[in-house]
Amino acid sequence: MGSALTSIGLPVALGIIMFGLGLSLRPADFARVAKHPKAVLVALACQLVLLPAICLGLVVLFQLPPVLAVGMMLLAASPGGTSANLYSHLFRGDVALNISLTAINSVVAVFTLPLIANFAIWLFLPGQPELGVQFAKAVEVFAIVLLPVLLGMLVRWWKPRFAEAMDKPVRIASMIILAVVIAGAVVANWALLVANVGQLALITVLFCALSLAVGFFVPRLFRVEPRQAVASSFEIGIHNATLAIVIAQTVLGSMEMSLPAAVYGVLMFFIALGWGFLLRRLVPVRAEAHATTASDPAARA
């Protein structure tokens, strides 16, 4: 079961998820960056600089075994998950900004994820260069992450009605597939998980909570409007756990390395839900209405 899940199920599952993401994207989602450059740049700085640094600090603090430490860094290097858009919608975030950030992060991750993975392996697993993401494996990461997204965007351009009709079913299928992938990873590594669940549960909860907080408060420090800060929070705080699992198991060939992402993938939903209700207190409805009016010329008129 574990072998079939790793070699066939995981890549197919992630391909469907990324294809579904592509169905929701248009070239305009990338162009929208020019309208909100500060919000995008601050969010990307948090995603690419602050989160790996925070994760590294947690890994050192918790003194995780080297393989699990690399797995945590893989999780930190993964872009935002597709669930971020849903949470942003539920808790009054700027979903359009979420879509733009997801699109940009998916492209950027093709380059940054191998770099962070190699750094983590060099730091925690020295003397094992065979685990590194060399050029051939970097191409594999590109194929896993970006090609399904591009295919989904092509389908949306070619058959927009079909893409709209398939958007919801593919999202539901993606959630089910994510649950199956995480369950499969847990079952295949049950003994390892039981041995490390104490450390992994606490560090993944802390990492998720800190990611959500950084994604909201850092943009607010730079005077990013509240709704955009909410979108940034969920985009930065909800990582693509499936991608981290796929990279660990199929690209780097380590089942144990995927455990942090598997544990995170289960606990993240509950933490993000609680954080969303807290954000409703931090972002009053009047502030949201003001932000919407300020950013919409028609509303001002």
C-alpha positions as CSV (number, residue, x, y, z in Angstrom):
1,M,0.0,0.0,0.0
2,G,2.7,2.5,1.0
3,S,4.7,1.9,-2.2
4,A,1.6,2.3,-4.5
5,L,0.6,5.4,-2.6
6,T,4.0,6.9,-3.0
7,S,4.7,6.0,-6.6
8,I,1.3,6.5,-8.1
9,G,-1.3,8.0,-5.7
10,L,0.7,10.9,-4.4
11,P,1.7,12.5,-7.7
12,V,-1.8,11.9,-9.2
13,A,-3.4,13.4,-6.1
14,L,-1.2,16.5,-6.2
15,G,-1.7,16.8,-10.0
16,I,-5.5,16.9,-9.5
17,I,-5.2,19.5,-6.7
18,M,-2.9,21.7,-8.8
19,F,-5.0,21.3,-11.9
20,G,-8.0,22.5,-9.8
21,L,-6.0,25.5,-8.8
22,G,-5.3,26.3,-12.4
23,L,-9.0,26.1,-13.3
24,S,-9.5,29.1,-10.9
25,L,-6.7,31.2,-12.3
26,R,-6.4,33.7,-15.1
27,P,-3.5,35.8,-16.4
28,A,-5.2,38.8,-14.8
29,D,-4.5,37.2,-11.4
30,F,-0.8,37.7,-12.0
31,A,-1.3,41.2,-13.4
32,R,-3.3,42.2,-10.3
33,V,0.0,42.4,-8.4
34,A,0.5,45.8,-10.0
35,K,-2.6,47.1,-8.3
36,H,-1.6,45.9,-4.8
37,P,2.2,45.7,-4.9
38,K,2.8,46.4,-1.2
39,A,0.4,43.7,0.0
40,V,2.0,41.2,-2.4
41,L,5.6,42.1,-1.7
42,V,5.1,42.0,2.1
43,A,3.3,38.7,1.9
44,L,6.0,37.2,-0.3
45,A,8.7,38.4,2.1
46,C,6.9,36.7,5.0
47,Q,6.5,33.5,3.0
48,L,10.1,33.3,1.6
49,V,12.2,34.8,4.4
50,L,10.4,35.0,7.8
51,L,8.7,31.6,7.7
52,P,11.8,29.5,6.9
53,A,13.7,31.5,9.7
54,I,10.9,30.8,12.2
55,C,10.7,27.2,11.2
56,L,14.5,26.8,11.6
57,G,14.3,28.4,15.1
58,L,11.5,26.0,16.1
59,V,13.4,23.0,14.8
60,V,16.5,23.9,16.7
61,L,14.5,24.7,19.9
62,F,12.7,21.3,19.7
63,Q,15.9,19.5,18.8
64,L,14.0,17.3,16.2
65,P,15.8,14.3,14.7
66,P,17.6,15.4,11.4
67,V,15.1,13.7,9.0
68,L,12.1,15.3,10.7
69,A,13.9,18.7,10.8
70,V,14.3,18.6,7.0
71,G,10.6,17.6,6.7
72,M,9.6,20.7,8.7
73,M,11.8,22.9,6.5
74,L,10.1,21.4,3.4
75,L,6.7,22.3,4.9
76,A,7.9,25.9,5.5
77,A,9.1,26.1,1.9
78,S,5.8,24.9,0.5
79,P,3.5,27.6,-1.0
80,G,0.0,28.3,0.4
81,G,-2.6,25.6,0.1
82,T,-5.8,25.9,-1.9
83,S,-7.8,25.9,1.4
84,A,-6.4,29.4,2.0
85,N,-8.9,30.8,-0.5
86,L,-11.8,29.1,1.3
87,Y,-10.8,30.3,4.7
88,S,-10.2,33.8,3.4
89,H,-13.7,33.8,1.9
90,L,-15.3,32.6,5.2
91,F,-13.6,35.2,7.3
92,R,-13.9,38.2,5.0
93,G,-10.5,38.4,3.5
94,D,-9.6,39.7,0.0
95,V,-10.0,36.5,-1.9
96,A,-8.7,38.1,-5.2
97,L,-5.5,38.8,-3.4
98,N,-5.4,35.2,-2.2
99,I,-5.8,34.0,-5.7
100,S,-2.9,36.2,-6.9
101,L,-0.7,35.1,-4.1
102,T,-1.4,31.5,-4.7
103,A,-0.6,31.8,-8.3
104,I,2.7,33.7,-7.7
105,N,3.7,31.4,-4.8
106,S,3.2,28.3,-7.0
107,V,5.6,29.7,-9.6
108,V,8.2,31.0,-7.1
109,A,8.1,27.7,-5.1
110,V,9.5,25.9,-8.2
111,F,12.8,27.7,-7.5
112,T,12.8,28.4,-3.8
113,L,11.7,24.9,-2.6
114,P,14.7,23.1,-4.0
115,L,17.0,25.8,-2.5
116,I,15.5,25.5,1.0
117,A,15.4,21.7,0.8
118,N,19.1,21.6,-0.2
119,F,20.0,24.0,2.6
120,A,18.1,21.9,5.2
121,I,19.7,18.7,4.0
122,W,23.2,20.4,4.1
123,L,22.5,21.6,7.6
124,F,20.8,18.6,9.2
125,L,21.9,15.7,7.1
126,P,25.5,16.5,6.0
127,G,27.3,13.8,4.1
128,Q,24.1,12.6,2.3
129,P,24.2,14.5,-1.0
130,E,22.0,11.8,-2.6
131,L,19.0,13.3,-0.9
132,G,19.6,16.7,-2.4
133,V,17.4,18.3,-5.1
134,Q,19.7,18.2,-8.1
135,F,18.8,19.6,-11.5
136,A,16.9,16.5,-12.6
137,K,14.8,16.5,-9.4
138,A,14.3,20.3,-9.7
139,V,12.7,19.6,-13.1
140,E,10.5,17.0,-11.4
141,V,9.4,19.6,-8.9
142,F,8.6,21.9,-11.8
143,A,6.5,19.2,-13.4
144,I,4.7,18.3,-10.2
145,V,3.9,21.9,-9.2
146,L,3.6,24.0,-12.3
147,L,2.5,21.9,-15.3
148,P,-0.9,20.9,-13.9
149,V,-1.6,24.6,-13.0
150,L,-0.7,25.7,-16.5
151,L,-3.0,22.9,-17.9
152,G,-5.8,24.0,-15.7
153,M,-5.4,27.7,-16.9
154,L,-5.3,26.5,-20.5
155,V,-8.6,24.6,-20.0
156,R,-10.1,27.7,-18.4
157,W,-9.1,29.8,-21.4
158,W,-10.3,27.2,-23.9
159,K,-13.5,26.2,-22.2
160,P,-14.4,28.8,-19.6
161,R,-17.9,27.4,-18.9
162,F,-16.5,23.9,-18.4
163,A,-13.8,25.3,-16.1
164,E,-16.5,27.1,-14.0
165,A,-18.7,24.0,-13.8
166,M,-15.7,21.8,-12.8
167,D,-14.4,24.3,-10.2
168,K,-16.5,23.1,-7.3
169,P,-16.3,19.3,-8.0
170,V,-12.5,19.6,-8.3
171,R,-12.3,21.5,-5.1
172,I,-14.3,18.8,-3.3
173,A,-12.2,16.1,-4.8
174,S,-9.1,17.9,-3.8
175,M,-10.2,18.0,-0.2
176,I,-11.0,14.3,-0.2
177,I,-7.8,13.4,-1.9
178,L,-5.8,15.5,0.6
179,A,-7.5,13.5,3.4
180,V,-6.7,10.2,1.7
181,V,-3.1,11.2,1.1
182,I,-2.6,12.3,4.7
183,A,-4.3,9.1,6.0
184,G,-2.1,7.0,3.8
185,A,1.1,8.7,4.9
186,V,0.0,8.2,8.6
187,V,-0.9,4.5,8.1
188,A,2.3,3.8,6.2
189,N,4.4,5.3,8.9
190,W,2.3,4.5,12.0
191,A,5.2,3.3,14.1
192,L,7.4,6.3,13.3
193,L,4.4,8.6,13.9
194,V,3.7,7.2,17.3
195,A,7.3,7.5,18.3
196,N,7.4,11.2,17.3
197,V,3.8,12.4,17.6
198,G,4.5,14.4,20.8
199,Q,7.2,16.5,19.3
200,L,5.5,16.8,15.9
201,A,2.1,17.8,17.2
202,L,3.4,20.7,19.3
203,I,5.9,22.0,16.8
204,T,3.4,21.9,13.9
205,V,0.7,23.6,16.0
206,L,3.2,26.4,17.0
207,F,4.5,26.7,13.4
208,C,0.9,27.0,12.0
209,A,-0.1,29.5,14.7
210,L,3.0,31.7,14.2
211,S,2.6,31.6,10.4
212,L,-1.0,32.8,10.7
213,A,0.0,35.6,13.1
214,V,3.0,36.7,11.0
215,G,0.8,36.7,7.9
216,F,-1.6,39.1,9.6
217,F,0.4,41.4,11.9
218,V,3.5,42.0,9.6
219,P,1.3,43.4,6.7
220,R,-0.6,45.5,9.2
221,L,2.7,47.0,10.4
222,F,3.3,48.1,6.8
223,R,-0.2,49.6,6.7
224,V,-1.7,46.9,4.5
225,E,-5.5,47.2,4.7
226,P,-7.3,44.8,7.1
227,R,-9.0,42.6,4.4
228,Q,-5.8,42.1,2.6
229,A,-4.0,41.3,5.8
230,V,-6.6,38.6,6.5
231,A,-6.0,37.2,3.0
232,S,-2.2,37.3,3.6
233,S,-2.6,35.6,7.0
234,F,-4.4,32.5,5.5
235,E,-2.2,32.4,2.4
236,I,1.0,32.3,4.6
237,G,-0.4,30.3,7.5
238,I,-2.0,27.5,5.4
239,H,0.7,25.5,3.6
240,N,0.3,23.0,0.9
241,A,1.0,19.9,3.0
242,T,0.3,17.6,0.1
243,L,3.2,19.1,-1.9
244,A,5.6,18.7,1.0
245,I,4.5,15.1,1.4
246,V,5.0,14.4,-2.4
247,I,8.4,16.1,-2.4
248,A,9.6,14.1,0.7
249,Q,8.3,10.7,-0.5
250,T,8.7,10.8,-4.3
251,V,11.5,13.3,-5.0
252,L,13.7,12.7,-1.9
253,G,12.5,9.1,-1.3
254,S,11.9,9.5,2.5
255,M,8.7,8.4,4.1
256,E,9.8,9.7,7.5
257,M,10.5,13.1,6.1
258,S,6.9,13.5,5.2
259,L,5.6,13.0,8.7
260,P,5.7,16.7,9.8
261,A,3.5,17.7,6.8
262,A,1.1,14.8,7.5
263,V,0.6,15.8,11.1
264,Y,0.4,19.5,10.1
265,G,-2.2,18.7,7.4
266,V,-4.5,17.2,10.0
267,L,-4.1,19.9,12.8
268,M,-3.9,22.9,10.5
269,F,-7.7,23.0,9.7
270,F,-8.6,23.4,13.4
271,I,-6.0,26.0,14.1
272,A,-6.9,28.0,11.0
273,L,-10.6,27.8,12.0
274,G,-10.0,29.1,15.5
275,W,-7.7,31.9,14.1
276,G,-10.5,32.9,11.7
277,F,-12.9,33.6,14.6
278,L,-10.2,35.6,16.4
279,L,-9.7,37.6,13.2
280,R,-13.3,38.6,13.3
281,R,-12.6,40.4,16.6
282,L,-9.4,42.0,15.2
283,V,-11.0,43.2,12.0
284,P,-14.4,44.8,12.9
285,V,-17.1,44.9,10.2
286,R,-16.9,48.7,10.0
287,A,-13.1,48.5,9.3
288,E,-13.8,46.0,6.5
289,A,-16.5,48.2,5.0
290,H,-14.2,51.2,5.1
291,A,-11.3,49.2,3.5
292,T,-13.7,48.1,0.7
293,T,-14.9,51.6,0.1
294,A,-11.4,53.0,0.0
295,S,-10.3,50.4,-2.6
296,D,-13.4,50.7,-4.8
297,P,-13.9,53.9,-6.7
298,A,-17.4,52.9,-7.6
299,A,-18.3,52.5,-3.9
300,R,-16.8,55.9,-3.1
301,A,-18.9,57.5,-5.9
